[in-house]
Amino acid sequence: MRDQAVWVDEAVCIGCRYCAHVAANTFVVEPHLGRSRAIRQDGDSTECIQEAIDTCPVDCIHWVPFESLETLRQNLIRQNLQPRPQG
Ligand code: SF4
């Protein structure tokens, strides 16, 4: 296990799917909200995830401490994000 977790700030994500193409075992664009989410932490190599981070056009994928994940999730829920318009 690496010492940091990967986290998508869904409030900023534009749903372009680049990250999911690069690191398909890690990122999935959630169908309802149309925003990417890291569904697991051990699905791709660090290099592959870093490539996905580098390809994100809005820089909304971050390395964060594992212990921050739950707080970040709770903050996202509180923002009550709305679905992105498709197309
Ligand atoms: S590359 Fe960035 S903006 Fe595009 S879907 Fe992934 S997290 Fe969202």
Backbone and ligand atoms as CSV (ligand in chain L), in Angstrom:
chain,resi,resn,atom,element,x,y,z
A,1,MET,N,N,0.843,-1.191,0.000
A,1,MET,CA,C,0.000,0.000,0.000
A,1,MET,C,C,0.887,1.252,0.000
A,2,ARG,N,N,0.551,2.228,-0.823
A,2,ARG,CA,C,1.298,3.487,-0.789
A,2,ARG,C,C,0.879,4.287,0.445
A,3,ASP,N,N,1.636,5.336,0.750
A,3,ASP,CA,C,1.347,6.051,1.997
A,3,ASP,C,C,0.329,7.169,1.831
A,4,GLN,N,N,-0.131,7.411,0.604
A,4,GLN,CA,C,-1.187,8.393,0.432
A,4,GLN,C,C,-2.324,7.793,-0.390
A,5,ALA,N,N,-3.491,8.343,-0.189
A,5,ALA,CA,C,-4.675,7.881,-0.920
A,5,ALA,C,C,-4.957,8.845,-2.062
A,6,VAL,N,N,-5.624,8.344,-3.088
A,6,VAL,CA,C,-5.999,9.216,-4.194
A,6,VAL,C,C,-7.460,9.635,-4.015
A,7,TRP,N,N,-7.717,10.906,-4.302
A,7,TRP,CA,C,-9.020,11.491,-3.995
A,7,TRP,C,C,-9.438,12.411,-5.131
A,8,VAL,N,N,-10.692,12.289,-5.579
A,8,VAL,CA,C,-11.226,13.207,-6.594
A,8,VAL,C,C,-12.132,14.223,-5.909
A,9,ASP,N,N,-11.864,15.488,-6.136
A,9,ASP,CA,C,-12.776,16.529,-5.652
A,9,ASP,C,C,-13.913,16.630,-6.666
A,10,GLU,N,N,-14.994,15.935,-6.359
A,10,GLU,CA,C,-16.110,15.829,-7.313
A,10,GLU,C,C,-16.802,17.174,-7.546
A,11,ALA,N,N,-16.627,18.105,-6.643
A,11,ALA,CA,C,-17.225,19.426,-6.832
A,11,ALA,C,C,-16.588,20.143,-8.022
A,12,VAL,N,N,-15.345,19.774,-8.324
A,12,VAL,CA,C,-14.601,20.443,-9.397
A,12,VAL,C,C,-14.590,19.614,-10.684
A,13,CYS,N,N,-14.667,18.297,-10.550
A,13,CYS,CA,C,-14.601,17.376,-11.704
A,13,CYS,C,C,-15.635,17.745,-12.771
A,14,ILE,N,N,-15.194,17.742,-14.040
A,14,ILE,CA,C,-16.099,18.063,-15.148
A,14,ILE,C,C,-16.562,16.806,-15.892
A,15,GLY,N,N,-16.169,15.635,-15.389
A,15,GLY,CA,C,-16.666,14.389,-15.957
A,15,GLY,C,C,-16.122,14.047,-17.333
A,16,CYS,N,N,-14.913,14.507,-17.633
A,16,CYS,CA,C,-14.352,14.288,-18.985
A,16,CYS,C,C,-13.921,12.839,-19.221
A,17,ARG,N,N,-13.741,12.075,-18.167
A,17,ARG,CA,C,-13.391,10.652,-18.208
A,17,ARG,C,C,-11.930,10.367,-18.529
A,18,TYR,N,N,-11.090,11.362,-18.672
A,18,TYR,CA,C,-9.679,11.094,-18.989
A,18,TYR,C,C,-9.055,10.173,-17.948
A,19,CYS,N,N,-9.320,10.467,-16.670
A,19,CYS,CA,C,-8.679,9.680,-15.612
A,19,CYS,C,C,-9.113,8.225,-15.676
A,20,ALA,N,N,-10.386,8.001,-15.998
A,20,ALA,CA,C,-10.908,6.633,-16.053
A,20,ALA,C,C,-10.318,5.863,-17.229
A,21,HIS,N,N,-9.922,6.556,-18.287
A,21,HIS,CA,C,-9.263,5.887,-19.403
A,21,HIS,C,C,-7.830,5.509,-19.043
A,22,VAL,N,N,-7.175,6.377,-18.287
A,22,VAL,CA,C,-5.757,6.135,-17.947
A,22,VAL,C,C,-5.630,5.100,-16.830
A,23,ALA,N,N,-6.431,5.219,-15.796
A,23,ALA,CA,C,-6.349,4.312,-14.643
A,23,ALA,C,C,-7.725,3.706,-14.413
A,24,ALA,N,N,-8.070,2.759,-15.266
A,24,ALA,CA,C,-9.435,2.234,-15.327
A,24,ALA,C,C,-9.820,1.419,-14.099
A,25,ASN,N,N,-8.833,0.920,-13.361
A,25,ASN,CA,C,-9.164,0.146,-12.165
A,25,ASN,C,C,-9.370,1.027,-10.945
A,26,THR,N,N,-9.086,2.303,-11.091
A,26,THR,CA,C,-9.160,3.221,-9.951
A,26,THR,C,C,-10.329,4.187,-10.066
A,27,PHE,N,N,-10.494,4.788,-11.265
A,27,PHE,CA,C,-11.481,5.857,-11.416
A,27,PHE,C,C,-12.688,5.394,-12.227
A,28,VAL,N,N,-13.846,5.730,-11.719
A,28,VAL,CA,C,-15.095,5.458,-12.423
A,28,VAL,C,C,-15.913,6.746,-12.403
A,29,VAL,N,N,-16.464,7.105,-13.569
A,29,VAL,CA,C,-17.358,8.255,-13.591
A,29,VAL,C,C,-18.726,7.776,-13.140
A,30,GLU,N,N,-19.114,8.254,-11.986
A,30,GLU,CA,C,-20.355,7.827,-11.354
A,30,GLU,C,C,-21.522,8.257,-12.257
A,31,PRO,N,N,-22.399,7.322,-12.651
A,31,PRO,CA,C,-23.374,7.611,-13.699
A,31,PRO,C,C,-24.413,8.672,-13.337
A,32,HIS,N,N,-24.796,8.756,-12.100
A,32,HIS,CA,C,-25.843,9.716,-11.729
A,32,HIS,C,C,-25.300,11.147,-11.720
A,33,LEU,N,N,-24.191,11.345,-11.030
A,33,LEU,CA,C,-23.651,12.704,-10.894
A,33,LEU,C,C,-22.752,13.093,-12.069
A,34,GLY,N,N,-22.256,12.096,-12.822
A,34,GLY,CA,C,-21.383,12.401,-13.944
A,34,GLY,C,C,-20.038,12.945,-13.513
A,35,ARG,N,N,-19.563,12.500,-12.357
A,35,ARG,CA,C,-18.278,12.951,-11.821
A,35,ARG,C,C,-17.464,11.734,-11.430
A,36,SER,N,N,-16.156,11.868,-11.553
A,36,SER,CA,C,-15.281,10.735,-11.304
A,36,SER,C,C,-15.085,10.492,-9.814
A,37,ARG,N,N,-14.843,9.225,-9.496
A,37,ARG,CA,C,-14.623,8.831,-8.111
A,37,ARG,C,C,-13.540,7.754,-8.092
A,38,ALA,N,N,-12.673,7.800,-7.110
A,38,ALA,CA,C,-11.692,6.731,-6.922
A,38,ALA,C,C,-12.382,5.603,-6.174
A,39,ILE,N,N,-12.621,4.492,-6.875
A,39,ILE,CA,C,-13.402,3.424,-6.265
A,39,ILE,C,C,-12.527,2.454,-5.487
A,40,ARG,N,N,-11.218,2.481,-5.706
A,40,ARG,CA,C,-10.319,1.672,-4.898
A,40,ARG,C,C,-8.935,2.312,-4.902
A,41,GLN,N,N,-8.125,1.888,-3.972
A,41,GLN,CA,C,-6.817,2.514,-3.795
A,41,GLN,C,C,-5.682,1.636,-4.306
A,42,ASP,N,N,-5.986,0.372,-4.596
A,42,ASP,CA,C,-4.905,-0.548,-4.960
A,42,ASP,C,C,-5.112,-1.146,-6.347
A,43,GLY,N,N,-5.852,-0.442,-7.204
A,43,GLY,CA,C,-6.191,-1.014,-8.508
A,43,GLY,C,C,-5.163,-0.761,-9.591
A,44,ASP,N,N,-4.379,0.304,-9.480
A,44,ASP,CA,C,-3.392,0.655,-10.499
A,44,ASP,C,C,-2.094,1.061,-9.817
A,45,SER,N,N,-1.012,1.067,-10.594
A,45,SER,CA,C,0.283,1.465,-10.034
A,45,SER,C,C,0.275,2.956,-9.707
A,46,THR,N,N,1.167,3.348,-8.839
A,46,THR,CA,C,1.310,4.765,-8.495
A,46,THR,C,C,1.587,5.585,-9.742
A,47,GLU,N,N,2.423,5.053,-10.637
A,47,GLU,CA,C,2.769,5.783,-11.865
A,47,GLU,C,C,1.523,5.995,-12.728
A,48,CYS,N,N,0.696,4.962,-12.825
A,48,CYS,CA,C,-0.525,5.051,-13.626
A,48,CYS,C,C,-1.485,6.089,-13.032
A,49,ILE,N,N,-1.637,6.066,-11.732
A,49,ILE,CA,C,-2.527,7.038,-11.081
A,49,ILE,C,C,-1.959,8.452,-11.245
A,50,GLN,N,N,-0.640,8.559,-11.119
A,50,GLN,CA,C,-0.037,9.884,-11.296
A,50,GLN,C,C,-0.266,10.387,-12.725
A,51,GLU,N,N,-0.206,9.487,-13.694
A,51,GLU,CA,C,-0.478,9.884,-15.078
A,51,GLU,C,C,-1.925,10.389,-15.208
A,52,ALA,N,N,-2.847,9.706,-14.532
A,52,ALA,CA,C,-4.245,10.156,-14.548
A,52,ALA,C,C,-4.376,11.537,-13.910
A,53,ILE,N,N,-3.666,11.733,-12.814
A,53,ILE,CA,C,-3.689,13.050,-12.144
A,53,ILE,C,C,-3.175,14.113,-13.098
A,54,ASP,N,N,-2.097,13.790,-13.794
A,54,ASP,CA,C,-1.486,14.772,-14.692
A,54,ASP,C,C,-2.370,15.071,-15.898
A,55,THR,N,N,-3.228,14.146,-16.261
A,55,THR,CA,C,-4.066,14.328,-17.440
A,55,THR,C,C,-5.362,15.081,-17.116
A,56,CYS,N,N,-5.674,15.223,-15.856
A,56,CYS,CA,C,-6.934,15.895,-15.478
A,56,CYS,C,C,-6.875,17.378,-15.847
A,57,PRO,N,N,-7.801,17.837,-16.674
A,57,PRO,CA,C,-7.741,19.221,-17.145
A,57,PRO,C,C,-8.095,20.261,-16.090
A,58,VAL,N,N,-8.723,19.836,-14.998
A,58,VAL,CA,C,-9.102,20.818,-13.971
A,58,VAL,C,C,-8.386,20.566,-12.634
A,59,ASP,N,N,-7.370,19.673,-12.676
A,59,ASP,CA,C,-6.535,19.428,-11.484
A,59,ASP,C,C,-7.352,19.138,-10.229
A,60,CYS,N,N,-8.305,18.222,-10.369
A,60,CYS,CA,C,-9.151,17.950,-9.200
A,60,CYS,C,C,-8.885,16.582,-8.580
A,61,ILE,N,N,-7.776,15.926,-9.010
A,61,ILE,CA,C,-7.400,14.655,-8.370
A,61,ILE,C,C,-6.179,14.926,-7.506
A,62,HIS,N,N,-6.252,14.465,-6.263
A,62,HIS,CA,C,-5.204,14.817,-5.303
A,62,HIS,C,C,-4.738,13.585,-4.533
A,63,TRP,N,N,-3.468,13.601,-4.142
A,63,TRP,CA,C,-2.971,12.659,-3.133
A,63,TRP,C,C,-3.284,13.255,-1.774
A,64,VAL,N,N,-3.890,12.452,-0.923
A,64,VAL,CA,C,-4.260,12.939,0.410
A,64,VAL,C,C,-3.913,11.864,1.442
A,65,PRO,N,N,-3.758,12.240,2.701
A,65,PRO,CA,C,-3.560,11.222,3.742
A,65,PRO,C,C,-4.791,10.316,3.835
A,66,PHE,N,N,-4.560,9.029,4.034
A,66,PHE,CA,C,-5.687,8.093,4.153
A,66,PHE,C,C,-6.682,8.545,5.219
A,67,GLU,N,N,-6.160,9.106,6.320
A,67,GLU,CA,C,-7.041,9.483,7.422
A,67,GLU,C,C,-7.931,10.680,7.086
A,68,SER,N,N,-7.650,11.350,5.948
A,68,SER,CA,C,-8.495,12.485,5.537
A,68,SER,C,C,-9.702,12.044,4.711
A,69,LEU,N,N,-9.682,10.801,4.209
A,69,LEU,CA,C,-10.697,10.391,3.240
A,69,LEU,C,C,-12.117,10.533,3.783
A,70,GLU,N,N,-12.322,10.098,5.004
A,70,GLU,CA,C,-13.685,10.118,5.533
A,70,GLU,C,C,-14.186,11.557,5.677
A,71,THR,N,N,-13.350,12.447,6.150
A,71,THR,CA,C,-13.740,13.863,6.270
A,71,THR,C,C,-14.043,14.454,4.902
A,72,LEU,N,N,-13.211,14.138,3.917
A,72,LEU,CA,C,-13.433,14.651,2.561
A,72,LEU,C,C,-14.765,14.135,2.014
A,73,ARG,N,N,-15.045,12.862,2.257
A,73,ARG,CA,C,-16.320,12.285,1.798
A,73,ARG,C,C,-17.495,13.019,2.442
A,74,GLN,N,N,-17.393,13.227,3.726
A,74,GLN,CA,C,-18.486,13.908,4.445
A,74,GLN,C,C,-18.681,15.327,3.919
A,75,ASN,N,N,-17.583,16.010,3.622
A,75,ASN,CA,C,-17.680,17.371,3.074
A,75,ASN,C,C,-18.394,17.361,1.727
A,76,LEU,N,N,-18.096,16.353,0.904
A,76,LEU,CA,C,-18.748,16.263,-0.405
A,76,LEU,C,C,-20.245,16.043,-0.250
A,77,ILE,N,N,-20.606,15.157,0.671
A,77,ILE,CA,C,-22.033,14.880,0.891
A,77,ILE,C,C,-22.751,16.165,1.301
A,78,ARG,N,N,-22.107,16.940,2.157
A,78,ARG,CA,C,-22.725,18.187,2.629
A,78,ARG,C,C,-22.928,19.195,1.501
A,79,GLN,N,N,-22.092,19.096,0.444
A,79,GLN,CA,C,-22.230,20.038,-0.677
A,79,GLN,C,C,-23.419,19.709,-1.570
A,80,ASN,N,N,-23.991,18.503,-1.386
A,80,ASN,CA,C,-25.189,18.130,-2.133
A,80,ASN,C,C,-25.042,18.404,-3.633
A,81,LEU,N,N,-24.018,17.807,-4.230
A,81,LEU,CA,C,-23.708,18.066,-5.643
A,81,LEU,C,C,-24.854,17.645,-6.548
A,82,GLN,N,N,-25.037,18.373,-7.613
A,82,GLN,CA,C,-26.083,18.073,-8.590
A,82,GLN,C,C,-25.456,17.397,-9.808
A,83,PRO,N,N,-26.263,16.597,-10.543
A,83,PRO,CA,C,-25.718,15.928,-11.738
A,83,PRO,C,C,-25.209,16.946,-12.753
A,84,ARG,N,N,-24.106,16.566,-13.400
A,84,ARG,CA,C,-23.582,17.377,-14.506
A,84,ARG,C,C,-24.482,17.173,-15.717
A,85,PRO,N,N,-24.782,18.217,-16.465
A,85,PRO,CA,C,-25.514,18.024,-17.724
A,85,PRO,C,C,-24.701,17.120,-18.644
A,86,GLN,N,N,-25.340,16.156,-19.251
A,86,GLN,CA,C,-24.630,15.229,-20.144
A,86,GLN,C,C,-24.497,15.834,-21.531
A,87,GLY,N,N,-23.489,15.346,-22.269
A,87,GLY,CA,C,-23.298,15.765,-23.636
A,87,GLY,C,C,-22.286,16.841,-23.679
L,1,SF4,S1,S,-9.812,13.721,-15.525
L,1,SF4,FE1,FE,-10.433,15.136,-13.874
L,1,SF4,S2,S,-12.182,16.253,-14.672
L,1,SF4,FE2,FE,-11.883,14.472,-16.003
L,1,SF4,S3,S,-13.278,12.897,-15.134
L,1,SF4,FE3,FE,-11.242,12.611,-14.208
L,1,SF4,S4,S,-11.295,13.795,-12.298
L,1,SF4,FE4,FE,-12.973,14.498,-13.572
